Amino acid sequence: MSLQVQDLGNKSDAPDKAFESFTIDRPGKIIFVGHHLSTKNHVRCLIRRISLYGAVLEVSPFTDIPKNFFLEILGIHDEIGCTLMRREEEKVTVGFNMLIDAEFLHHVLKLSFEAH
């Protein structure tokens, strides 16, 4: 399903929904891409914020994070391809290799809301 773009006229009057970020504080896994695309190794993380284009994760400041990896959100078994954008101690900012579908994001938000 493609994301429909709507002409909002004067862009300063309406927030850009594509860049809206949501707090979810949900456990996840950073899955390392190994030799021959194996995905055996992973580390746990906490997904603090998510949007259509990326996420902010929290990890141990002592954990090495690769430039490219897959992210799995607890309770959702789809893996999202990610690229490390920035790291500040335990705060990791990632960009998704492709925008996630708006319906998928809605499902993640709904799952996080039901957990609280």
C-alpha angles and dihedrals in degrees: 000000000000125000110247116225118214125201105236096185106218103034094200090068096058130047116242103251093194090068098041111126126206131204111233106154091202128156117249144164130244103213116202119222106227138178112325089008092292115167102197099121124069143155129211122248140172115240104218101175135008137187137166091275106037152329146240113234133189119217137160109286087230095058118100112226119202122230091245128030145134123263121211120192115215109258094019116083098199116108119222119210110233140186122206108243103171140353128199109175105290095355113092123184116201135183120215113239087229129018108264117238115267090233090053090051090049089052091051091049092047091050091050092047092051091051092060 
